């Protein structure tokens, strides 16, 4: 793909599909299920992959093409495919590349639905997963078997914000000839580009920061052409394609991704610094906070710390639930990456299907609260958090 622009912001704003005869400045919506062929020979060539062009929107559409090409530029990949959700991107990628008897090595700290894929759904088809702990990197190599085909990681992880060394895991995958897949949802391509470290596939829930305004659902997988050809074949015949309307929204959203992420990160760092060592909290975690155990690594591979922070309230589950109920205007939701600040309790929502042992192994304590910091004035966010902590302050005996 030709790179016509030097900087991230210009790529996100200026990359678009060819203008029509109407010379529109903003790309229109292509709300059509199918496309017309010039002649029978063109139809034959298109269906046999001997020519480029659109056949049917389940296969491709100009709006999907623009979104994918923008994301390829931003992540530095050769190719991509847009899907109906982030989870469909994860499922389709792995289902397209693995078969019964294959094995996945994954980081333990994962989004709840990804964990369910690995423990409940893929095992039905004979695909097994082993989990590696972030604090025991030396043990990962011992988990690789002759059947291991793929390494899957999140960094930063959801919700614990664990940081995995992308250079180290890239070298591990290269040494053993494994496909490395990175869920880059929390960081976005504005904060890190995993392909620089040997990653083969990058996945996003575009529902989050890519959209950034809580309007739509979408996903995307990006990578080298050889792997993407297999994933495209799978998606073309199983149908998890993203709608043109949602592709149009997401492509337009990319135009403001850089400026939004700057503000998300600035607000999150301010809040993390304020809450660090707060007397009502057991701990605070944010990648660019010096108290984060992988602080130096985060600063090495990320340009900013991201828009997510977590903290553990004193008093455990009961205090955490009371804290949520005492927030005045911050949103209680299971989403993240919105312009609005969102507060989530992972134990009872996004990771509730994990056992208590699995949650604790992933660093999810009953008192953990996840904050997706929005674009409001940071002082207003802090005031609501502080008032809820004050209202639920533990009474000492």
N, C-alpha and C positions, 0 to 999 in steps of 0.2 A: 504494500500500500504506500503510495507516494506521500511523503511528509512535506506539506507545503508551508508549514508554519513552525516557528522556532520555539514558541512558548505555550505552556499548558492552557492558559486562558484563551489564546487565539485559536488553538485547536478546538476547544470546547465551543467556541462561539461561531467560528467560520466554516467548519466542515459541514457540508450539506450535499444532498443529491442534486443532480443537474436540474436547473430551472426548466419549467415547461415553456410553451409558446406564450404564456401569459406574463412571463417575466416577474413572477412574484418574488418579493424580498424575503418573506418568511415561508418556509416549505409548507405546502398545503397538506391536508389529510387525504390519503388515498383509500377511501372506504369502498373497496371493491373486493369481491371474493375471488374473481378470476381476471385474466388479462387476454387481450385479443392478439392472435398471431397474424403476421403479415401474409403468410402462405403456409401450405401444408409442410413444406420442407423445413421452415423455421420451427414449426411445432415439433416435428420429428427430432430436430437437432436439440431443441431445448429439453425435451423429455429424455434424451440420451446423453445429456451433459456435454454436448459438443458445441454449445453456444451459451452465452450469458444473456440473462433476461428473466422476466417474471412469468410464471405460469399460473400460480394459484397462491393465494395469500397464506395458506398453511405452509407453503414452501418458502416464499419470500414476498416482500412488499417494499416499495420505496421508503416508507416510513421506518420499517424494521431495518432496512439496509443503512439508512442514515444513522440511526441509533447505534448499530453495531460498528459501523466504520468510525464513528466518533470515539467509542469506547476502546476500539483497537488502537487508535492514535494515542489515547491517554494512558493506556496500560502498556503500550509498546509491543503488541502482539500482532500476529499475521492475520488472524481470522477470528470469527466469533459467531454466536447464535443467541438470539434473544428468546427467552421463554416466558411462560405465563406467570411464574413466580420464582423466587430464589430457591425454594425447595425443589421445584421441577428442574431447575438448572443443575442442582446437585445430583438428584436422582438420575436424570437423563445422562449426565456425563459418566457416572459410574456404571450404569446399566449398559451403556453403549460400549464401554471399554473392557468390562470384566465378564467372566462366565463362571459357571458352577465349578467349585474347587479352588477358585482364586481367593487371595487373602489381602486384606487392607491393614496397614499400620496407620493409626490415627493418634493425634493428640487427645488426651483425655477430656480436656475442657472444650466442650462443643455446645452449640445451640441445641435445645432440647429435641427438636424434630430431627435434626441430623443424627443425634444419638439413637432415636427410635428407628431411623433407617438402618443404622448399623447393627442394632441389637435385635430388632423385631421383624424387619421386612427383608433385608438382603439374606439373612440366614435361611429363609424359606427356599431360596434358590441356590443354597450351598456356597454363599459368599460370606466368609467370616472376617471378623475384625479383632485386632489386638490394640490395646490402648497403652501409649507411652506417657509417662509423667514428665512435666516440664522441668522439674527439679532433679530428674535422673536421666539426663541425655545419654549417659554412657550405657544405659540399659536398652536403648532403642534398637541398637544393632542386633542384640540378642533376640529380639522379637521378630526379626526378619527370617522368613522361611523360604524354601524353594518355591512355594506357591504365592509368595507376596508379589503383587503387581503394582501397588499404588500406595503412596503416602498422602494422607489428607490432614491438613491443619487449618486452624483459625489463628490469626495473630493480628491485632489483639483478640483474645478469646471472649466469647459471650457466656456468662456475664463477668467472669473474674478478671478480665484484662491481663491475662498471662501473655507474655511476649516470647515468641519462639525465634531463635536465631535463624533467619532465612538463609544466610550463607552456609551455616552448618548443615541445615536440613537439605539444602540444595546439593551440597557435596555428598551427603549420605545417599540421596536418591541417585546421583550420578554414579557413585561407587558400585551400587547394586543394580543399576539399570532399571530403576523404578520410575513410574510417572509421579511427579509431585504436583498436587492440587492444593491451592491456597484459597481459602475463603477470605477475601479482602474487603468484606462488607464494612467493618468498623473503621478501617483506615481510609478507604476510597483511593483511587489512583492519585489524588492530589497529595496524599500524605506518604504513600509508598507504592513502588512498582515491583511486585515479587519476581517478575521475569528477569530482572537484573541479577537475581541470585540463583538462577537455574530452575525456576518454576516453569512447569509445562502448561498448566491450566490455571486460570484465575477466575473465580466465581464471585458473583455479587447477587445479593437480594437488592435489586434496584428499587424496591419498595422503600428502602431506608434513605440514605443520604443522596443517592442518585436522583430520586424524585425530590426528597427534601421537604415536602409540604403535606405529607399524609393524604395524598389524593388517589393513588393508584397502586396496583400490584404489578410487579414485574421481576424478571431475573435475567441474567446473562452469563454465559460461559465464554471465555476467551483463551486462545492459545495458538500453538503452531498448526499449520495447515493439515499435516498428516493426521493428528488427533482430531481436529475439528471436522475433517471429512467423515470420520466414523461417527462422531456425535451428530453431525447434520443428517446423515443417513438415518440414524435412529430416530431423531426428532421428526424428520420429514414423514416417516411412516407411522409414528405413534401420536403425533399431533399436539405437543405441549407448546405450540407457538404463541408468541405475544401478539396481541391485537394491534392493528395499525394505530388506533387512537392512543393506546397506552404507550406505544413506541414514540409517537409524536410528542406526547407529554414529557416523556423521559429525555428525549433529545433536546427539547427546549429547556428542561431543568438543568442539563449539563452546562448551559451557558452561564449559570450563576453558581456552579459548584465551588469554584475556587473562593469566591468572596464569601459564600455561606460557610465553608469549612474554616476560613480564617476566624470568623466570628464565633462559631461553635467552639473552636479550640481555645480562643481567648477567654470566653465565658467559663468554659470547663476548668481551665487552669486557675482562674481567679477563685472559683468555688472550691476546688480541691485545696488550694492554699489556705483558704479561710477555715475549712473544716478539718484540716490536718491537725491532729492532737486535740480536737474538740473534746471537752470533758464528758459529753454524752455519747461519744462514739468509741467503739473498740479499735477501729482502724478505718483508714481511708485509702483507696487505691486509685491512682491515675498514672498513666505511663510516664508523664513528664514531671511527676512529683519525685523529689530525691529519695523519699522513703519507699518508692516502688522497688521491689527486689531486682527488676531488670531495667532500671532507670537508664543506665549507660547504654545498654543494648537498644532500648527504645529510641534514644537520641541518635544512635548510629544509623538505624534503618528507617526512621520516620522523621519527616520534617516538622511535624507538630504532634501533640499528644492525643489528638482526637476529641470528640465531643461527648464521650461517655466516661462517667466515673462511678465508683461504687463505694459504699461505706457499710459498716456493720454497727448497728445501734446496740448500746448496752441494754440488756433486758430480753434479748432473744426474740422469738417469734411474736409473743404477745405485744411487746413494745413496738416491733416493726409494724404490725397491723394497726396499732393505735396511732403511730406516727403517720401512716398513710391517711387514716381517717381524719386527721387534724390538719392536713394541708388545705388551704383555702381555695387556691385557684390553679396550682400546677396539676397537670393532667395525670390521672391514673389510667394507664393503658399498657398494652403488651407490645406496642410498636416502639420504634426509635428512629432517630435521624430527622425528626420533624422540626419545623420552625418553632413549634411550641415545646416547652420543657415537659418531658414525660417521666413519671416515676413508676417503677415496676418492682414487685416483690418476686424474685425468681423462684423461691421455694414453693410458693403456692400457685404460680401461674406458668411461666415459660418452661420451667424445669420440674414441674410437679409430677410428671410421669416417671422421673427417675426415682430410684429408691433413696432412702436417706443415706445409705452407705455410698451410693454413687454420687449423690450431691456433695457430700463431705469430701470425697476423694477429688472432686473437681473444684474444691474450695468454696462451695456454696453453703454458707452457714444460714441457719434459720433467721438470723437478724440482718442478713444482707439486703440492701436496697440498691437498685440500679437507677442512676439518673442519666437520661438522655438530655443533655443541656441544649436548650433552644436558643433563639435569637432575641429573646426579650432583654430588657435592661437587666444587667447582672445583679444590681442591687435589689430589684424586685424579687428575683429568684431567691437570693440569699435570705431576704426577709421572710418569705413563706417557709423556707426550710428551717430557719432559726425559730420561728414561732411554733412550728409543729414539734420541734425538739424540746422547746421550753414547756409546751403544754403537756408533754408526755414524760417530763423529767421524773426520774426515779426518786422516790422518797426513801431516804436512808433511815434505817431503824434506829 
